[in-house]
Amino acid sequence: QAAKSARTVVITGVPDGLLHNDVMTDILMIHFQMSKNNGGDVEEVMYPTRRKGVAYVTFEDQEVVESVLKKDEHRLEDKRLSRYYPLKVTRYCENVSSFIIYLVVLPL
């Protein structure tokens, strides 16, 4: 089994403050388990995080990460949401995420 970081993706564009956090976590889990979204078995969804509108999704298999990243457009759609929300999915990288946090928290 690949390291957890290799099986994790970063999701940005999560609508913030619309629903309870546990409901949004559930919606994200369902989205990334669906085959139409190139998804698969989800091990964990981390939401909310320290960054507004950002979630981390860890899959059970690294192959799912690759297929999720290949999908051109992820649209978060659910009957509990008033419209769809485009999500940006990127590979998790500890150095990149801390660099982004550095830029957000400490602008140059």
ABEGO torsion letter per residue (X at the ends): XBBAAAABBBBBGBBBGABBAAAAAAAAAAAAABAAAGBBBBABBBOBBABBGBBBBBBABAAAAAAAAABABBBBBBAABABBBBBBBBBBBAAAAAAAAAAAABBX
